[in-house]
Amino acid sequence: MVLKTFNLNEEVYRKFSEYCREHGISMSRQVNLFIEMQLEEESNVKKEYIKKLNRISSKGKFIEVKDIDEIL
């Protein structure tokens, strides 16, 4: 297991942390499952979820990075 640090919106983190606590699930495990899903050859992410992620990201001040060289 590796310890990594991510920058998250404080409100999103608080809400997800509360959700995980209420449902007795591990936040780290949920993030890990999401990443594993993204790495699968045929992603199981539903179109609705992708649309929701796009709506969320369009509301924030995010920078789309397709190549790490773009930000270096």
N, C-alpha and C positions, 0 to 999 in steps of 0.2 A: 504494500500500500504506500502511496506517495501523498505527501501533504502539499497541496497547491493553494494559491491565493487567487481569488477572482474579485473583480470590482463589480458590485451589484448596486442597483438602486436601493436605497435604504428602505423605502416603503414596500417595495417588492419583496425584499429579504424578510422584513418583519411579517408580512402577510403569509409568505410561504412557510416561514418558521412556525408561525401560529397554526397554520393548516397541518403541518407535519406533526406538531405536538398534539393537536386535537385528535388526529387519526392514528397516533402511535407509530408513525413511520419515520425512518431516518432520512433527513434532508440529503446527506451525502450519498446515500444509496439511490435516491431519486435522481440526483444529478448524474451519478455514474450510469444508471440505466438509460437516461436520456442520451448520454454520449455513446454508449454501446449501440443504441438504436441507430444513431446517426452513422455509425461506422459499418453497419451491416451492408452487404452488397445490394440487397433489395430492401430499402428502408421501409419500416412498418409505420412510419409517421403518417397519420391521416391528413388528407388535404385540408380539412377544417382546422387542424392544429397549426399547420403551416400558415394558413390564412390569418389565424389569430396572432401568431408570432409576427407576421408582417404588419398587422394593424398596430400591435404594441410597439414595434420598432419604429413605425412611421410617426408615432406620437412623441418619441424621445429624441434626444440629440445624439444620435448614433452615427458612426461613420462606417459605411460598408467597405470591408477590406477583402479583396479576392486574392491578393498576393501579399505576403509579408514584406516584400520589397517596396510596396507602395507606402508603407509607414516608416520605413528606415531612412 
